[in-house]
């Protein structure tokens, strides 16, 4: 599994902790920025990471901003991305098992590192169930086909 990682200034410290965790687990990842704590726009860095998932270079993305919400909005503008902003164990598990989330967004200003890493672990380790959930995902794919114009 290859993970694209990005943050803005508000998520910078949490992103560093997530990347350390990915390294500890031996999970290949790439940092798409930001590379410092200076004020930047989350849109610019989220876009780069998500494009890498869309192109197939990376399997999933973890994006961090102040709340995780802005990054989720950006990521969900891309065809094929199912970004979920998760704050607890149950939502995280469901995001993977039922929705096959391929992009996790986290809030650097609202999640302590230990809670964020617990969420990342669940998100990485939970398998998509398929079955009845695949029909729902297909409806989402169909919406994308109708509404995302090149």
Secondary structure as a PSIPRED ss2 file (coil, helix, strand):
# PSIPRED VFORMAT (PSIPRED V4.0)

   1 X C   1.000  0.000  0.000
   2 X E   0.000  0.000  1.000
   3 X E   0.000  0.000  1.000
   4 X E   0.000  0.000  1.000
   5 X E   0.000  0.000  1.000
   6 X E   0.000  0.000  1.000
   7 X E   0.000  0.000  1.000
   8 X C   1.000  0.000  0.000
   9 X H   0.000  1.000  0.000
  10 X H   0.000  1.000  0.000
  11 X H   0.000  1.000  0.000
  12 X H   0.000  1.000  0.000
  13 X H   0.000  1.000  0.000
  14 X H   0.000  1.000  0.000
  15 X H   0.000  1.000  0.000
  16 X H   0.000  1.000  0.000
  17 X H   0.000  1.000  0.000
  18 X H   0.000  1.000  0.000
  19 X H   0.000  1.000  0.000
  20 X H   0.000  1.000  0.000
  21 X H   0.000  1.000  0.000
  22 X H   0.000  1.000  0.000
  23 X H   0.000  1.000  0.000
  24 X H   0.000  1.000  0.000
  25 X C   1.000  0.000  0.000
  26 X C   1.000  0.000  0.000
  27 X C   1.000  0.000  0.000
  28 X E   0.000  0.000  1.000
  29 X E   0.000  0.000  1.000
  30 X E   0.000  0.000  1.000
  31 X E   0.000  0.000  1.000
  32 X C   1.000  0.000  0.000
  33 X C   1.000  0.000  0.000
  34 X C   1.000  0.000  0.000
  35 X C   1.000  0.000  0.000
  36 X C   1.000  0.000  0.000
  37 X C   1.000  0.000  0.000
  38 X C   1.000  0.000  0.000
  39 X C   1.000  0.000  0.000
  40 X C   1.000  0.000  0.000
  41 X C   1.000  0.000  0.000
  42 X H   0.000  1.000  0.000
  43 X H   0.000  1.000  0.000
  44 X H   0.000  1.000  0.000
  45 X H   0.000  1.000  0.000
  46 X H   0.000  1.000  0.000
  47 X H   0.000  1.000  0.000
  48 X H   0.000  1.000  0.000
  49 X H   0.000  1.000  0.000
  50 X H   0.000  1.000  0.000
  51 X H   0.000  1.000  0.000
  52 X H   0.000  1.000  0.000
  53 X H   0.000  1.000  0.000
  54 X H   0.000  1.000  0.000
  55 X C   1.000  0.000  0.000
  56 X C   1.000  0.000  0.000
  57 X C   1.000  0.000  0.000
  58 X C   1.000  0.000  0.000
  59 X C   1.000  0.000  0.000
  60 X E   0.000  0.000  1.000
  61 X E   0.000  0.000  1.000
  62 X E   0.000  0.000  1.000
  63 X E   0.000  0.000  1.000
  64 X E   0.000  0.000  1.000
  65 X E   0.000  0.000  1.000
  66 X C   1.000  0.000  0.000
  67 X C   1.000  0.000  0.000
  68 X C   1.000  0.000  0.000
  69 X H   0.000  1.000  0.000
  70 X H   0.000  1.000  0.000
  71 X H   0.000  1.000  0.000
  72 X H   0.000  1.000  0.000
  73 X H   0.000  1.000  0.000
  74 X H   0.000  1.000  0.000
  75 X H   0.000  1.000  0.000
  76 X C   1.000  0.000  0.000
  77 X C   1.000  0.000  0.000
  78 X C   1.000  0.000  0.000
  79 X C   1.000  0.000  0.000
  80 X C   1.000  0.000  0.000
  81 X C   1.000  0.000  0.000
  82 X C   1.000  0.000  0.000
  83 X E   0.000  0.000  1.000
  84 X E   0.000  0.000  1.000
  85 X E   0.000  0.000  1.000
  86 X C   1.000  0.000  0.000
  87 X C   1.000  0.000  0.000
  88 X C   1.000  0.000  0.000
  89 X H   0.000  1.000  0.000
  90 X H   0.000  1.000  0.000
  91 X H   0.000  1.000  0.000
  92 X H   0.000  1.000  0.000
  93 X H   0.000  1.000  0.000
  94 X H   0.000  1.000  0.000
  95 X H   0.000  1.000  0.000
  96 X H   0.000  1.000  0.000
  97 X H   0.000  1.000  0.000
  98 X C   1.000  0.000  0.000
  99 X C   1.000  0.000  0.000
 100 X C   1.000  0.000  0.000
 101 X C   1.000  0.000  0.000
 102 X C   1.000  0.000  0.000
 103 X E   0.000  0.000  1.000
 104 X E   0.000  0.000  1.000
 105 X E   0.000  0.000  1.000
 106 X E   0.000  0.000  1.000
 107 X E   0.000  0.000  1.000
 108 X C   1.000  0.000  0.000
 109 X C   1.000  0.000  0.000
 110 X C   1.000  0.000  0.000
 111 X C   1.000  0.000  0.000
 112 X C   1.000  0.000  0.000
 113 X H   0.000  1.000  0.000
 114 X H   0.000  1.000  0.000
 115 X H   0.000  1.000  0.000
 116 X H   0.000  1.000  0.000
 117 X H   0.000  1.000  0.000
 118 X H   0.000  1.000  0.000
 119 X H   0.000  1.000  0.000
 120 X H   0.000  1.000  0.000
 121 X H   0.000  1.000  0.000
 122 X H   0.000  1.000  0.000
 123 X H   0.000  1.000  0.000
 124 X H   0.000  1.000  0.000
 125 X H   0.000  1.000  0.000
 126 X C   1.000  0.000  0.000
 127 X C   1.000  0.000  0.000
 128 X C   1.000  0.000  0.000
 129 X C   1.000  0.000  0.000
 130 X C   1.000  0.000  0.000
 131 X C   1.000  0.000  0.000
 132 X H   0.000  1.000  0.000
 133 X H   0.000  1.000  0.000
 134 X H   0.000  1.000  0.000
 135 X H   0.000  1.000  0.000
 136 X H   0.000  1.000  0.000
 137 X H   0.000  1.000  0.000
 138 X H   0.000  1.000  0.000
 139 X H   0.000  1.000  0.000
 140 X H   0.000  1.000  0.000
 141 X H   0.000  1.000  0.000
 142 X H   0.000  1.000  0.000
 143 X H   0.000  1.000  0.000
 144 X H   0.000  1.000  0.000
 145 X H   0.000  1.000  0.000
 146 X H   0.000  1.000  0.000
 147 X H   0.000  1.000  0.000
 148 X C   1.000  0.000  0.000
 149 X C   1.000  0.000  0.000
 150 X C   1.000  0.000  0.000
